[in-house]
Amino acid sequence: MEYFDLGVLCFTGTISLSHIWASSAARCLAPSATSLKPWPELNSRGSAPIPPKMLRPSACAPRLLYQLNSLRQKFDSLSSLQEARTSVTPSCQSISYSNTKPLAVMSGENCYLTSYESAGQHGIEATVYLDTRNNVPSVGHSNPVVAKAIAEQAELVNTNTRYLHPDFVELKQKIIQTLPDVPDDDWQVILTNSGSESNDLALRIAKCNTKSGDRGVVITTDIGYHGHTASLISVSPYKLKSIGETSPRKGTKWLKHPNTYTRGAQYYIEDVEETLKDTVEPVLIFEIGMSVGGVILPPEGYLGHLVNGVKTRGGTVIFDCVQTGCGRLGVGKWWGFEGSGVTPDIVTVGKPLGNGHPVSVVCVKRSVVKNFDEMGMEYFNTFGGNTVSVAAALATVNEMERLKLMENCTRIGGVLKAGFKKFMELHPNTIGDVRGEGLFLGVELIASSERDPGTSETSWVCSKMKDDFRVLTTIDGEHDSVIVVKPPQTFGDIEAEYFLWAFGQVLKKLEASKRYGSFKVGKKTPT
């Protein structure tokens, strides 16, 4: 392994790849310009396991250089680009890391993103970041197999589901093969564009199975998030609480999210009984993995108790696997609920299925979708299931199998989790909990030995990981006190080694700054 210091990529107007140099910065310079200084931050800490792609990104290709050069002609800095965006974009759409320095992501490769920095007299500067927060590119940013499948299908035709196409059938068959068997029933699949569309449709289908129709109560968790349509915002307390709504809207009830860091499992099982009391034909929509809740996975026995309670009352069960579908939790769990002993009536997944291309699915038992079918209203989605999206999804699923990514999630997730637990032993007044499974992990930070949520500390750590070590993380949890780790499922040994090393360095910095009274944090880091 080679050990280097981090720096930036510096491009000139040339697109000659022979001018790429690797050291503290990978630069497109004249061949004689080889004198490069080490990065002091890492040099003072000794050797660091810097992934080579942070120094020699193959994404430094003619197309990227041309794009960066075009960008330079329009915007000479990030601030000018940010100002232009703000002038045409409402404030309801946030910018990641806007409290420190936002990113202008221009390319990606596997677990790495390249961000435009500025255009100076010596050329264009761009920084390569390790990405541990984007779970959408499940088989890696800009996966060449997926990109090729999209391009080839786009050259042929891109049309809708009213026409026959073999890929449309093959994708559905592949998805059905991943689902558990359902005795005396079978699965059917509807394609949409996003998790929001899939969850919205899932609610419509479920409501058709209640005699009380639209009056049937919808059960969700008190920190659930299921999408951005009007129907889903009403059952997404995570969003409602952000605008001051602290109690359920009419026609909904909230379960307490089963966070066993704060209370024991029995407390949440008793809450299930209380919430379901007096309900008839309830519709349950439940996130198997609650990312915005701070990586909450249901404790053992909880799902069985919850599903049994809903079914004995004549209800319908929807499992939202947008975060935990496609094998993210590891071997034996293509779907996050596998191993729990229960099977839902409807399953949805969106984010990882197309590796960033908009495609999502609703998997529903034939007996459950029957009433929706017989209602007589066609479900036609102009872009849902279009041939290019299907090609993207097929290629993504095939790549997951070829690269054995479920096995990778188990192995690398185990390495990361063990590392986090070791940090919890070393920093008991900074880390309160480590949880999750596979490559869906959360590290709960605390403010002190009193175990108050470390909201400010988490924001500080997130910013330092980005600014000092070029690692992108994300923040979630009820108190914004959880570092959430959900990288592309191709995350490997060298990425895990570097991430843990950098995280350890930042934890030391955090404790030192608090010890010597220099700890300061501004606005929450939006990620």
Secondary structure, 3 states (H helix, E strand, C coil): CCCCCCCCEEECCCCCHHHEECCCCCEECCCCCCCCCCCHHHHCCCCCCCCHHHCCCCCCCHHHHHHHHHHHHHCCEHHHHHHHHHHHCCCCCCCCCCCCCCCCEEEEEECEEEEEEEEECCEEEEEEEEECCCCCCCCCECCHHHHHHHHHHHHHCCCCCCCCCHHHHHHHHHHHHHCCCCCCCCEEEEEECCHHHHHHHHHHHHHCCCCCHHHCCEEEECCCCCCCCHHHHCCCHHHHHHCCCCCCCCCEEEECCCCCCCCCHHHHHHHHHHHHCCCCCCEEEEECCECCCCCECCCCCHHHHHHHHHHCCCCEEEEECCCCCCCCCCCCCCCCCCCCCCCCCEEEECCCCCCCCCCEEEEEEHHHHHHHHHCCCCCCCCCCCCHHHHHHHHHHHHHHHHCCHHHHHHHHHHHHHHHHHHHHHHCCCCEEEEEEECCEEEEEEECCCCCCECHHHHHHHHHHHHHHHCEECEEECCCCCEEEECCCCCCCHHHHHHHHHHHHHHHHHHHHHHHCCCCCCCCCCCC
